[in-house]
């Protein structure tokens, strides 16, 4: 069938590769689709493309019309892709460079499924092969964008947000996913909290209808130039950081950075200040004058980089009142207490910028101090008597050791022997620190950090970008010798070396403290009554699964030797509000 030029040009009205993109509302129905008629933008015999807002900017047919490309794609590094030999002509077609979906369609006609390997950026895409009647799903290496699909029924549903396909699937919980959430504060791996929904993993493709899952990329240790000095590795990292941050900056408009005053957010702020030719805004939070904060350090960096600095006080009342809407904005529940601050800081940023950068990724890629307990366990395992998986789960300091008492007996019996997604990486042949970092990149990075950034910045009406999770940065981090990452008590040594000329010594030399949200005090002094009503009710969504008597003990702070009940209770109220939002 020959396309008309007017029809084809209708798909070429998209923004440039660096433009801001609104939250997506698209979803696909695959299989039995004849009965689907409402809000259908495009259909074939076995595929229907659905959108409530009739936006077609994420839908493109290939030049030969064999392939339909649907989804989210952001390729900030086309020059890098060209140098990597992906098949973009030297005299680049301006239509291809102005329309990333069309570029993907062009590449798919040339390379088929090998296209996934050639893309360097962020994407969550579906490609429909009209000739073979096959649907291919693919996700970027880092997991910057998300993609979900249902696993049963005559009609399969695919969408970038889990909530978009929730009406089309059972609300039965995946009990293994529940177990893992209680251990980690997020749901790792392909599982979601819905039993009949799976997530496409970073660096993977899924083929329907056969549901064949294949990785197109593996995150693995690849130590190179181990004989080279720390300075040499730092220079190589700095060169790439310069390239990535420049590509992540929006052209000709103000940009923001979330600035805690730690090394990671500070180095991104300093690089943005160096390269951006429009106003740079920085945003920091605190929890009131009587709570510890890092304002001294964030203000120092803001002054050093000459930014327009904004500080937001988040009260205990704010934390509790905004938790329900925060959980409603997330795909899977995330029990990190920084979720509410992330949403509120995003709303503050939205008053002055459309794009905000962050320092997420420094710890997973370059050896943050949270790896130290695992390293100690590896050295003294004969003393701690913990095997590696239990030690890793315990290191999250959530509910891993409480599961036999926290889960109801029938639930615990059903899940206790189910294998963990972490085992394969933990038992790999990579050097031990790189195994830990691979776990943090593959799971905590993709399933907590990046999905939190993506969901909550979009909920705030801005675009959040994480340069330190760029796939090129991730790949480079796995080539650096471990002793240049976490060296004794010195964390992120190579990152400090790379940006030493950009930051004040006080930032480079300070130990990492992390943003401590005062949830322990919150439940003791501010939220206890509300939490009791929420968690101990017979109608609570968690009641069929969890032992409310143990939760009552936590609310009474009975036996809280290590001061960790607040974190556990936040995990549970986050889960309860997430479940209530989906009833």
N, C-alpha and C positions, 0 to 999 in steps of 0.2 A: 504494500500500500504506500503510495507516494504522499508525503506530507505536504501541506500547503505552507508557504513561507509565513503567512500571517499567523497561523496556528503555532508554528515553531517559534517565531519571535516572541510569542506570548510567554514562553518559558525563559526568556533571556532578559528579564527585567529585574534581576536580583542585584543585591549590593555587592561591593567589592569584597575581596577575601578578608580584609581587616575590619569590616563593618560590624556593628552591633546587631545581634540577631535576637528576636523576641523568643520567649518560651514557645516550644512547639506544641501543637494540639493534634498532630496527625496520629492516625493509627491505621493498621492494615488488617483486613479480614482475609484469610487464606483458606481455601477448601470449598465448602458449601456456602456460596455467597449470593446466590440468586435472590434470596429473600431480603437482602440488605439494600435498602433504597434511600434511606435518609442521609443527607450530607455526604453523598458519594461524589468525589471529584473525578475519579477515573475508575474504570472497571475492565476486567477481562473475564473469561469464563470462570477462573478460579481465584481471582484476586479483586478486592475492592479497596480503594484508597479513600479514607474517610477523614473529614476535618470539619469541626464545628464553625470555624471562621472563614472557610472557603479560601484560605491562603494556599496558593500553589507554588510558592517560592522554593519549596523543598522537593519538588517533583519534576523530573526530567526524563525524556526519552532519548536514547542514544541516537546518533545520526542515522543509523540503519533501521531504527525503531524496533530492534529485536529486544533490547533491554530497557526496563523501566527502573530508574534510580530514585529512591525515596529515602528521606531522612535528614539527619543533621550532619554537616561537615564544615570544618573550619581548618583551612590549610594556610597557616601564617608563614610558611617557609618554602614557597615554590622554588626559590633559587636553590635551596638545598636539595630539593627533590630533583631538579634538573641536573645538578652536579652528580646526583646518584644514578643518573641514567634511566629515568622512568619513561622516556619517550616523548617528552614535550619538545617540539622543534626548537632549534636555536632562534629562529624568527617566530616568536610565539604568537599564536592566534589570540588577539585581544579578547575575543569572545570566550575562549577557554580560560584565560586568566581572570576574567571578570565573573565567571560563573563556575564555582567549584563543583557543583553537581554535573554540569556538562563536561567538565574535565574528567570526572570519575566515569561518566558514561563513555566518553571517548577512550579512556584507558581500558575499560571493561571490554569493549569491542576488540581491542588489540590483545589483551592479556588474560581475560577471564578472571578466575579466582586469584591469580597471581597479583591482581591489582591491589589487594589488601596490603601486600608486602611493600608496595611501592609508595603508599601514602604515608606521609609524615605530618601528623597534626592531630586533630581531634575529629572523631566521626563515630556515628552510630547509624548505619545504613542498611537498607534492604534493597536487593537487586533482583528483579523479576525477569527470568529468562522466558520470554513468550514462546520460543520454539521448543525448548525442553520441558516447559511447564514446571520449572524449579524455582524456588525462592531461596536466595542466599542472604544471610544476615551477617554483618561484620561490625566489629568494634575496635577502636584504636588501641594501641599498645598499652597506654597508661590507664585507660578507663576514664578519660576526661568526660565523655558523654556516656549515657546509659541506654540500654536496650533490653526489653523484656518480651517474653512470648509465652503463650499458654501451651500446655502439653497434652491436652485431651479434648475430645469432642470433634464433631465433623467440621467445625469452623475453628481455626486457630486465629488468635489475635496477637498482634505485634504492636508495640508502642514504646516511645522513649521514656514515658512515665508509667510506673506501675499502676497508679490510680486510674489511668485512662482505660486499662483493660480489666480493672476490678469488677465492673458490672457484668463482664462476660465470663467470669470464672467462679468456682466455688470459693467460699470464704473459710473453708477448713484450714486450720493452721498446719504448717509443716513443723512437726514437733522437734525434729533435729535442728531446724533453723532457730526455733525458740531456745533450745539448749545453747546453741552457739551464741545467740544474742546475749544471753545471761552471762556468758563467759567473757565476751569481748566488747559489749555495748554496740555491736553492729552485727549484721548477718553476712558471714563470709562465703565466698564461692558462688556456685551457680544457683544455689537455693535462694528463695525469698521466703518471707513469712507466710505467703500463700502456698499451699501444697501443690497447686496445679499451675504455678507460674515459675518460670526459670529466667535467669539473667544470662545474656551473652557475656562471656568472660572477656576481659581485655586481651588483645592479641589473638582472638579466636574467631572462627566463622562457624555458622550453623546452616545446614542445608535442610530445607523442608520440601517434600513431606516426609522424608526418611529420618529426619532429626539426627543427621550425622554431624557430630561436633568435631572440628579439627582446629588445632592451633596453627596459625600461620607464622607465629613468632614466639620464641621462648626467652624469658628473662633468665639469663644464666651468667655465672662468673666467666669472665674472659680477660684475666689479668695480662696486660701488655706492658712492656717496658718497665718491668719490675726493678731493673737496674738503675733507672733514672731517679733523680732527686725529687724531693718534695716540691722544690721550686719549679721543676720542669712540669710536673703534673698539675701544679697550681696554675701555671701559665696556660696550659692546654685547656683547663677548665674555664679560666677567665675568658679566653677567646670564644668559647662556645656560649658562655653566659652573656657576653656582649651581643652576640648574634641573636640569641633567643629573646632576650629582653627587648631589643629593638623591634623584632618581629611582632611581639605581643603588645606593643604600644599603639594606641589608635592614632591615626594621622590627623593633625590639626585640631585637636580638641582636648580639653582638660582630661586628666587621668588621675586616679586615686590609688593609694596603697593602704592596706590594713597594716598598721605599724605597732607592734608590741614593744619594740626596743630590743628584741632578741636578735641574734645574728642573722637568721634567715630573712625575716621581714625587713631588717635594716639594710641588708645587701641589695635586695630587690629595690628598695626605695632609693638607695644611692645610685644604682644603675639607671633607674628611671630618670632621676634628676640629671644624670650625665647626658642622656640621649634625647630626652623629650623636649620639644620646643614650644610646648604650651603649658599652662599652669599645672602644677603637681600638688594634689591635696593628700594629706595623710590623716588617718583616723585611728584613734586609740580609745580604749575603754578603761573604766575603773568601777569599783563597786562601793564607792563612798569613802569618806575620809578616814573612817575607822577600820577599813579593810586594807590589807597589803596590796600594793599596786606597783606597776612598772613605769609610771608616768615620767619619772626622772630620766629614764633611758629613752623612751619614745620621744620625749621633748628634746633631748640632746640630739638625736638623729634628725628630727624635723628641723631644728635650728641649723645643724651642720649642712643639711641638704637644701635649705632655704625653701621649705614647703609651706603651704597654707595648712596649718595644723588644726585638727578638730578633736576635741575630747568629749566622750559621752559617758555620763554616769548612769549605770544600770542599777536600779534598786532591787531589793528583795521582792518588792511588790511587782516590779516589771518582770522579773524572772518567772514568777508563778503565773501571772496573768497572761503572758505571751506564750507560755509553753503549749497550750492546745493548738493554736494556729501554727506554731512552729512544727509540731509533729504532723499536722495535716499537710504541710508543704513537702514533707519528706517521702521518698518512695518506700523504703524500708525504715523501720524505727532506728534511730541513732541515740544512744544513751549518754553521749558526751555532753557535759554541762555547758559547753561552749555553743551549743546550737542556738539558744535564744540570743546570746550576745551577737552571734554572727548575723542573725536576721535583723536585729535592731541596728547594728552598725552598718549593715547594708542599706537600710532605709535612710540613715543619716547620710551616707555617701551618695545616695540617689538624688539628693537635693543639689549636688554640685557636679557630679560626673555621671557618665554612662558606663564607664569601664573601670574596674578596680582590680589591681594586682595584689597578690598575697605571697607570703613566704613559705606556704605549705610545700613539703617535700624535702626540706633540708635534713630533717632527722632520718627519714627512711633511706635517703640516697647517700648520705655522707656520715652516718654513724653517730646518732644522737645518744645521750646518756642513758636512755631507757633500755638500751641493750646491755648495760652493765650487769644487772641481776642475772641475766642468762649466761653471760660470760663467766660470772662467779660460780654459777651452778655447774657449768661445764668443767671448771677447775676443781670444784669441791663436791662433785656429785656423790661421792662415797660418804660424804658427811650429811648433805641435805637429803639424800635418799629419794630424790625426785627424778623420774625419767624425763626426757627432754620435752615431750608433749605437755605433761602436767606442769612442768616448770614454765613453759611458754604461756599456757593458759593462766597460770597463777600470776605471771608478770603483769597481766592487764589490771590486776587488783580490783576485779569486779566480783562475780559470784561463782567462779569455777569451783572453789572448795566447798561451797554451800549447796551444790546441786542435789545431793542425796536427801537433804532436809528441805530444800526450797521447793523442788518439784514434787508434785503429788506422787505417791508410790507407783501408780500405774503408768504415769508419764515417764518417771525415771526409769522404770523397767523397760519401757519401749525404746529409750534413746541411749542408755548408758553404754551399750556396746557398739553403737553405730560409729563408723570410722570418722576421723576428723579430716577436714580438707588440708590441714597444715602438715600432715605426716610426710607426704612426698618431699616437700621442700626441706623439712627439718632433717630428713635422712639422706639428702643428696650428698654428692661428693665435693661440693663447693667448700671453701674455707668457712669456718664456723660463723664469723661475723657477717660474711656475705650471704650465708643462708638466712640469718636473722633479718638482714636488710631486704632480701628478696621477699620474705614473708610480709614485711611491713609495706613494701611497695605493691605487691600483688593483691594483698587483702586489706590491710588497714588503709592503704592509699586509695585503692579503687572503691572499696566498699564502705568506707567511712569518710575519709577526708575529701576526696574529689566529688563524690555524690552529694555530700553536705554543701560544699562550695557551689556546685551546679544548681542544686535545688533551692538553696536559700538566697543566693544572689538573684536568681530569676524571680523568686517570690518577692524580693525587694525591688524588682524592676531594673536591675543593672546586670552587666555581664561580669562574672568573676573569672579571672585567669590565674593560673598557677605555673609560672615559668619553671620552677624547680622540678615540676613533674613532666616537663616536656619530654617526649620519648627519647630525644637525642641526649638530654641530660641524664635520664635514667640509664641509657645504654652506656654512656661514658662512665658513670659512677661504678659500674660493675667491671670496668677495666683497671681501676685504681687499686693499688695494693692496700689491703685492710689496715696496715699500720699507719697509713696516711689519712685514715678516717678517724677511728676511735683508738687513741694511743694512750693507754693508762686512763688517767682522769681527764685527759684533753680530748674533747669531742670535736668532730668536724674539722680536723686539722687542715685538710686540703682546701676546704671551702674558706677557712680563715686566711690561708695563704693566698688564695685567688683574689680576695677582695681587700687585702690588707691596706692598700693605698686609698681605699674609698671611705673608710670608717674611722671614727675616733678610737684610740686605744681602749677606752673604757668599755666600748661595745665588744671589741675583739677579745678582750681579756676576761670579761665577766662570765661566770659559770651560768649555764642554762638553768632557769628556774621554772619556766613554763607559766602559762596564764592560769593561775589558781582561782577557780570559781568557788566562792565560799558556801558550797552546798551543805557542808557539815553544820555550820552555824545556821544556815537557812532552815533546815528541818528542826533544829533545836529551838529556835527562837521565833520563827516566822510562819512556817508552813505546816507545822505538825498537825494542827486540827484539820486543815484541808486534806492533807495526805491520808489521815485516818479515814476520813469520809470517802475518799477516792479509792483507796486500796483495800480497805477492810469490809466494804459493802458486799452483801451477798450477790448483788447485781453487777459487781465489777467484772469487766471483760477478762481479767486474769484469774478470777476465782476458780474456774474449772481446772486450772493448770498448776497453781502455786499454793503453797501452804501459808495461809493467812496468819496462823499463829506465830510462825517465825517472823513474818513481816511486822506483826505487833511488837515482838521483842525488839526488832530494829528501831521501830518508832519510839520505844521506851528507852533506847540506847542501853539495853541490858548487855553487859559484857563487851562493850566496844573498846577493847584494849588498844587497838591500833588507830582508832578514829576514822574508820572507813564506812560506817553505816550511811553517812550522808550520800556518798557516791553511789552506793547500792540502791538507796531509796530513790535517788534521781533516775537511775536506770529503770526502776519499776514504774514510777509515775510517768516517765516518757513513754514506756510501752503501753500503759493503760490509756493514755490520751491518744496514742496512735491507733490503737484498736477501736476506741470509741469513735474516732473520726471516720472509721470505715464500716461501722455497723449499718 
